[in-house]
Amino acid sequence: MKAFVVEKYGKDGARAADVPEPTVGDRDVLVRVSAASVNPLDKMIRNGEFKRLLKYKLPFVLGHDVAGVVTQVGSAVHGLKVGDEVYSRPRDLRVGGFAEFIAIDADDVAPKPASLTQQEAAAVPLVALAAWQILVERAHVKPGQKVLVHAGAGGLGSTVVQLAKHLGATVATTTNTRTEELVRSLGADVVVDYTKEDFSRVLSDYDLVLDSLGGANLEKSLTVLKPGGLAISVVGPPDAGFAKQLGAPFFLSLVMNTLSRKIRKQARALGVRYQFFFMQANGSQLRKLGALYDSGTLRPIIDSTFPFDQTLEAMAHVEQGRTKAGKVVISMVPNND
């Protein structure tokens, strides 16, 4: 089958290749891929940023989001059958959406939301799971709380804005002039145009900040939190909790703590908290999220769609910051039909 694989770590490490179709274990389903989508995590994995923690065996197929049709079901799988339309964020070390077929653990798979096309569904799994796990599981967001979401027009940000609003929070976000109307339509109550003003000068007393930019943006985010508030970053620096989540050796926990020492010290000095976040595959959560898409509570935002043979160009589009809003989708179907 045709696929896009990481042959070596680095910016030029991904290429098109012919690879064997995946084998299907007892607990797996084989999915014929209809569409996939590009995430910043694809670039990070390609570049080897987590290679000490996520030990992929080179070469491996890239791609963390997939929507498609089940073509084979393992002997121990229940509740899924050949012909089912599904979507998934396959678990770490088993990714591979940039291919014609992928074998996925059935626990990571859910029925595709009926209201979404395959292309729309492919844009959803990683960002929807991240939004759910951050807001519901990690931060326990409650009605009346204040949540700041950076980059609210992005793939993750646009999803978090919608889900936070659904949970009853007052939602602020940063964006630019071009996408201000979009983020308001998604539910943002307060919109800060970062091209015109500094969010840290106009926002205060927030319960939660979701940072997807890092660096100085993360440091300033600490200052808008109320005492005891929480800043969560999806770009780092990683902390010991990340190493523990991946079951890494103790010495790597120490390394992670060293990497995040500065920001954690800054947070303590302000009476707030910092955590790094790395989402986990979860098919049962995708079922709950699918209901939210079908009810119209959540909607996917698509920036552009590329044909499968232009997967590397789609990755470059994201990596070079050319997305205007939402996700970049890769479609196996000509003309996006």
N, C-alpha and C positions, 0 to 999 in steps of 0.2 A: 504494500500500500504506500501511497505518497504521504509524507509527513515532513515537518520542520523540526530538526533535531539540534540540540546543543552538542557540538562535536568537541569543543574545548571551551573553557571559561574565558570570557572577554567580550568586548564589543562586537568583534567579527566572528564570534564563536558559533553562531547559528547558521544553518544552511538547509536547503531542500534535500530530501533523500528518499530513496526507496527502502522501506524497512519491512520486516515480517509483520503480518497481522498479529495482534496480541493474543496470547493464550488466555482462556477463560477458566478461572478457578471455580470451585463449588459455590462460593458466596458472591460471585461476580455476575454482572450483566455485560454483554458486548453491545456497544452502542455505535450505530452508524452516524457519524457526526453530520449534522445539518448546518450548524453554525458554532462559532467560538467567539470569544472576545479577548481583547488585549488589556492587561493590567500592568501597572508599574512593577508588580511582583515578578512578572515575566522577565523584565530587564534585570532585576536584582538577582534572580536565580541564574540567568544566563551569564551574568558577570561574576558569579561565584561569591556573592556577598554573604551567603549563609552556608558555604560549602563545609565549614567545620561542624555545623549543626545538622544540616540536611545533606546526607551523603549519597547523592545521586551517582549512579554508575554511568559514566560516559560511554557512548553517546546515549542521550535520552530525548524523548519527545517533549517539547515545551507546550504550555497552554493550560491555564488554571480554570477556565470556564468552558462549559460545553452544553449544547442542546442537541437532541437527536432522537433516533428511533431505536428501540431495543431489537436486536436481531438474534440474540442467543441468551439463554438464561442458565446459570449454574444450577446444579442439582439441589443445592441447599437454599435456594432463593424462593421466597414466598411473596406474593403481593405484586409482582411484576411479571409481565409476559411479553413474548415476541409481538412486536407491532406497537407497543406503548410508546407514546411521545414523552420524553423525560428531559430533565435538566439537572446539572450537577456541578459542584466544585469538587473534583476528585481529591482525595487526601494526599498529603505531602508524600513524596517518593513514588506516587502513582499518577502524577499529572500526565497530560498528553493530549490536550484538546486540539492541538494543531496537527491533526491527522484525519485520515478518512474513517478510521475506527479507533475506539478506545475501550478497554476492559476496565470497569469501575466496580469497586465494592458496592454491593447493593445497599448498604447502610448509608452511602453517600448520595444516593439517587432519589429523586422525587418526581412525581408526575409533573409535566410541564403545565404551568397555568394555562387554562383553556382560552383565556382572553388574549394571550400573547402569541405572536408569531414565533417561529423557531429563532429568528434573528433577535427579536426582542428578549426572548427567554435566555439566550446566550449571554446577554449583557448583564444578567441579574445575579447569578449565584454568589460570587465572591463578595461583591459589595453589599448585597442584601444580608448575607450571613454576618459580615463584619459589622454592619449597622445593628443587627439584632444582638449580637454578642457584646458589643460595646454598650449599647443603651439599656438593654434588658438584663443581661447576665452580669456585666462588669459594674456598671454605674447605677443600676436599679433606678432609672429615671422615673420620677413620679409627676403627676399633674401639678402645675404651678412652679416647677423648678425651671431654672434658666440654663439653656444650653447654647454654647457658641460652637458653630461648625465652620472651620476654615474651608475655603475653596468650595463654596456651596453649589457651584455649577458643575463640579467635577463628577466623575462616576460614583465615587464613594460619598462625597459631600452631598450630592443631590438626593441620594438615598437616605442618608442620615437626617437631613432636614425634614424629609417627609415622615420618616418613622418617629422622630422626636416630636413632631407636631401631633401625630396620631396618639402618642403617649401622654399628651396634655402639657408638654413643656412650652415655655416661651422660647422661641428659637431666633438666635441672631446668626448671621453669616457674613463672611467676607467674599467679595466678588469684584468684578470690574463693571464699568458702565454698560457694556454690551450685553451682559447677562443679568442685570439687576431685575428686569421684568420677569425673567424665567424663575429666579430663586424666590421671588415673591409669590409666583403662581404655585410653587411647590410648598408654600406654607411659612416662609421666613417672615417673622414679625419685624425684625430689625435688620437692615441691610447696610453694611459699611463698604463703600466703594474704596478699595485699597489704593486706587490711583489718585484719590483726592484727600483721604484722611487716614490717620493712624488709629487702628481699632483700639489700641491700649489706652488712648486718650479719651475715648468716648464710651467705652463699655466698662462695667464694674459689677461686682457682686454675683458672679456666675457660679453655678454649681458644678458645671462640667464644660471643659473645652476639648474638642477633638482637633488635633493638629495633624496635618498631612504634609507639612512643609519643612518642619524641623528648624534647627539653627536658631537664629535670632527671633524668628516668629514664635518658636516654642518658648523661648525664654520670656518674651513679652506676654505670652499667653498666661503664664503663671500669675502675672500681676493683675489680671482681671477676675481672678477667682475669689470667692468669699472664703473666709477661714474654714479649713477642712475640705475645700473644693478639690476637684480632681482634674488633672490634665492628662489626657491619653494621646500618645503619638503612635502613628502607624509607620513612621519612617525612622524612629529611633531618637536617641541611642537605646539599644536593648538593655534589659535589666535581668536580674537573676530569675525573675518569674518566667521569662521567655525560655531560658535554658531548662528550667524545671518542666515547663510545658512540653518541651521536645524530648525530655528524658535524657538530657546531656549529662556528661560526667560533672562531678562537683567542681573541678578546677575551671570548667567553662562558666559555671555560675559566678565564680570569682572574677573571671575576665569580664563577663557582662556587667557585673556590679561596678567594676573599675571604669568601664566605658560610660556608664550613666552616673558616675559619682558627682560630677559637676552639677548636672541638672537636678539631681535629687537633693543636693545640698542647697541649691537655690530655692527649691520648693519648700524644704524644711524651714529655711530662714523666713519665708513668707507665711508659714503656717498652712501650707497646702500640700498636695500630694502629686507625684508623677508616676505613671506606669506606661510601659511599652505594650503594644497590642499586636498580636499575630493571630489571625483568625484560624478556625479549625473547621474541617469538613463536617457536615451534619445534615443528613437527608431528612430527618424528622423536622428540623427547623425550617428546611426549604418547603416542606408541606404547609407549615403555618404561614410562611411568607407568601407562598403561592395563593393562599386564600386572600391575603391582603392585596395582591395584584389583581385578582379576579373581582374583588369588591370595588376596585378603583381607589382604594386608600393609598396605594403605591403605584407609580408608573415609571417605566424605564425611560431614561434619556439617552438617545443615540446621537452621537456626533457624526459618524460616517460609517459606511460599509465598504469593505474591500473584498474582492474575490479571493478564494483560497490560495491561488498561485501567487498572490501579492501579500502573503502573510508577513514577510520581512519588511515590506513597505508600510504595512499597517503598524508594525512595531515601531518603525522609525517615526511615523506620524505622531505616535504617543510620546516617544522618547524626546523628540525635538520640540515638544510643547505646542504642537499645531492644533490640538483639539480645542474647540470653542466651548463645548459643554458636553458632559456625559461620556459615554463609552464608544470605543471603536470596535466594530463587529467584523468578523471574518465569516463570509458566507460560502458554503459549498454549492449553493444553488445559483445558477446563472440568473442575472437580472433581478436578484433578490426576491424571486417568486416563491 
